[in-house]
Amino acid sequence: MPLDEMYSMLKQGSRIRIAEEDEMYPNFETWFVSNDVEREALSNPLTVTFDKGQIDISPLELQIAYKLRLAQAADSLSGKDFEDALHLHLTFEERFNTEQLETYVKELGVEDYYAELKSV
């Protein structure tokens, strides 16, 4: 897809998933910032280092809360998004800031889903 077409889509509020040609994975999604939570994610990134470089990603706390919001939107405690949130929570529990996670949970209105996550 030409860059000017991609820019036009982003400007209209669309999100674009990007991957190597003829490949599905790995991939990433990009979009223009549209709210304070997204703005904060860009302001406080988590840097992940690989053998050949590094990439900034959103904070783990925000990723968990966001996945819970997707699960809530799907009205599902058994779908992929809730499972993703649970996996991140269990895998990185000793690394993330619980207070910050709970702030994001409140901001995104997913307190009930967070309670379910903690009870697992």
N, C-alpha and C positions, 0 to 999 in steps of 0.2 A: 504494500500500500504506500503511495507517495506521502511524503512528510506533510505537504500542505493539506491533504485529505485527513490525515491523522490530527493535525492541529485543528482543523474545522470541527471534527468530531469532539475533541476535547473541549473546545470553546463552547460547544452546545451542551456540555455537561455529561457527555458519554464517557465511559471507561474503556480503556483499550488493553487487551491482553497481548503481550509480546513474547514471542518464542523464536527460536531458530527456524528458518524456512523448512517446511515439511516435518517439523517436530512439534510435539505437544508439551514435552517436558525437557528441561526446566522451562518455566515461564514466569512472568510477573505481570501484574496489572498496574496501570498508571492512570491518573486523572488529575485535574486541577483541583486544588484545595477549595472546599466549599463550606467549611464550618470550623469552629474553634477547636474541636477535638482533632480534626485532621491537621490543623495548623500546629497544634501542640506536638503531634506525632513527628512532624518535620523539624520542630524546634528542639526536640529531645530524643534523637534517634539512638538506637542500639547498634553499635558497629560490630558486624560479624566478619571475622578474618578467615580467609581461606589460604591455601598454598600459593595461589596466584594473584591474590588481591584481597579486597574487602568490599563490603556493601553495607549501607545503612538501612536498617529496617525500623518499623515502629516498635515502641517499647512492648515487652511481653505482656505487661499489665493491660495495655490497650488492646492487644491482639486477643487476649482472653475475653475481655468485656465485649469486644466487637463480635467475636464468634458466638457469644451468648445472645447478642442482639439478633444475629442471623437465625439462630435456633429459635428464639422467641417469635420472630417474624414468620417462621415456618411452622410454629406451634408444635415443636418437636423436641423431646428430651432424648430421643433415640437416633436422631439423624447425624449426618456427618459433621455439621457445625458444632453441635454439643459435644460430640466425641473429640473434635479438634480442640475445643476449649478445655475439656477434661485432660486430654493428653498434655497440652501445654502446662496446665496447672500442676499436674502430677510430676512432670519431667523437670520443671523449673521452679518448683515450690520454694526451694531454699534460696533461690536467686532473686526473685522478684519482691517488690515492695507491696506488702498486703494493703497498707493504707492507701497507696496510689491506686491499686486495683479496685478497692472499694469505692474510691472517688469516681473512677471511670464507670463502675457498675451503676452508681447512682445517676451520673450524668446521662448514661444510655438507657436508664429505666429498666434494668434487667435484674433487680434484686431477687425476685422469685427464682429465676434460673440460676443465679449465683448460689442461692441457698441449696438448691438441688445439687449443684456441682460440688459444694463442700460436704454434702452428706454421702457422697459416693465413696 
